[in-house]
Structures are given as structure tokens and as C-alpha cells.
Amino acid sequence: MLDVKFIRDNLELVKKSTKEKGYKIACAQIRTDNIASISLHNKLGFETNGYVYKNRKDSKVVIYLKTLF
């Protein structure tokens, strides 16, 4: 079973680290059937325009972005 708190805490650390290094945007490519990841990214404030495309592995994916200002 996934430890959601562990994942959320680690994503927060990644966001903090990338912001400290001067990155302005965080980007995640998420398969459309990965409902848990989509939900987590939404809760963390990531946004998407909902455009679905196929990646190199022929999986349907959506790009999620979050500004780090």
C-alpha cells in the first residue's frame, strides 16, 4: 500500500529543493489511468490544460505544471 504522507512529504522536499536551485516551474507527465498520481498532483496545486497525448511508450498522458514562486 502506498504511504501518501511519505509521498506528499517527499514531493514537498523536491519542490523546495528545485525552488532553491532557481527553477521556476515543476513539470510532471502522468498517465491518464494513474488516478492516485493525478489526485496527489491536484492536491499539491499542479495544474493541467487537460490535453491528452500519447508518449513514446504509446501511453495516454497529461502534463501537470506548478509554478514555484
C-alpha positions in Angstrom: 0.0 0.0 0.0 1.2 3.5 -0.8 2.2 5.8 2.0 0.5 9.0 0.8 2.0 11.1 3.6 5.5 9.9 2.7 5.0 10.7 -1.0 3.5 14.1 -0.2 6.3 15.0 2.2 8.9 14.0 -0.4 7.3 15.9 -3.2 7.3 19.0 -0.9 11.1 18.5 -0.4 11.5 18.2 -4.2 9.6 21.5 -4.7 11.7 23.2 -2.0 14.9 22.0 -3.4 14.1 22.9 -7.0 12.9 26.4 -5.9 16.2 26.9 -4.0 18.1 26.0 -7.2 16.3 28.6 -9.2 13.8 26.5 -11.1 10.6 28.4 -11.8 8.3 25.5 -12.9 7.8 21.9 -11.9 6.5 19.5 -14.6 5.0 16.0 -14.3 4.0 13.7 -17.1 1.2 11.4 -15.7 -0.6 8.5 -17.4 -4.3 9.2 -17.6 -5.0 5.9 -15.8 -2.9 6.8 -12.8 -5.7 8.3 -10.8 -3.8 8.3 -7.5 -1.0 10.4 -9.0 -3.4 12.8 -10.7 -5.2 13.3 -7.4 -2.0 13.9 -5.5 -0.7 16.4 -8.0 -4.1 18.2 -7.9 -3.9 18.4 -4.1 -0.4 19.8 -4.4 -1.6 22.6 -6.7 -0.4 21.3 -10.0 -2.5 22.3 -13.0 -3.2 21.0 -16.5 -5.0 22.1 -19.5 -6.3 18.5 -19.9 -4.7 17.9 -23.3 -4.1 14.1 -23.6 -1.4 12.8 -25.9 0.5 9.6 -26.4 4.1 9.3 -25.2 6.8 7.2 -26.8 5.5 4.1 -25.0 2.1 4.7 -26.5 0.5 5.5 -23.1 -2.0 8.3 -22.8 -0.5 11.0 -20.7 -1.3 14.5 -19.4 1.3 17.2 -18.4 0.9 18.8 -15.0 2.7 22.1 -14.1 3.2 24.1 -11.0 4.9 27.4 -10.6 7.4 27.5 -7.8 7.5 31.2 -7.0 
